[in-house]
Amino acid sequence: MGALLWLLIPFMAAVGAGLWGSWANRTRKARGDGPELDGYARFREAMEKPHSGT
């Protein structure tokens, strides 16, 4: 009986990990690279602008 209790611990951990994984992944939507590429383009434009020398 004691061995079954020890086997129950990893089983419950696996069930908990599966539940957590499905909960953590519930709001993931398929997203394109659009917002990241737009941000990179703005960054690149800002770096190419000549700055005023002080």
JOCOR-V110157 format. One record per backbone hydrogen bond with DSSP energy under -0.5 kcal/mol. CO is the residue of the C=O (numbers start at 1). NH is the residue of the N-H. E is the energy in kcal/mol with one decimal. If there is no record, write none. Layout:
BEGIN
CO & NH & E
CO & NH & E
END
This chain:
BEGIN
1 & 5 & -1.5
2 & 6 & -1.8
3 & 7 & -1.8
4 & 8 & -1.4
5 & 9 & -1.0
6 & 10 & -0.8
7 & 11 & -1.4
8 & 12 & -2.7
9 & 13 & -2.0
10 & 14 & -2.4
11 & 15 & -2.2
12 & 16 & -2.6
13 & 17 & -2.5
14 & 18 & -2.2
15 & 19 & -2.4
16 & 20 & -2.6
17 & 21 & -2.6
18 & 22 & -2.2
19 & 23 & -2.1
20 & 24 & -3.0
21 & 25 & -1.4
23 & 26 & -1.1
25 & 28 & -0.9
29 & 31 & -0.6
33 & 37 & -2.6
34 & 38 & -2.4
35 & 39 & -2.1
36 & 40 & -2.2
37 & 41 & -2.2
38 & 42 & -2.1
39 & 43 & -2.2
40 & 44 & -2.7
41 & 45 & -2.3
42 & 46 & -2.2
43 & 47 & -2.0
44 & 48 & -1.5
45 & 49 & -1.0
END
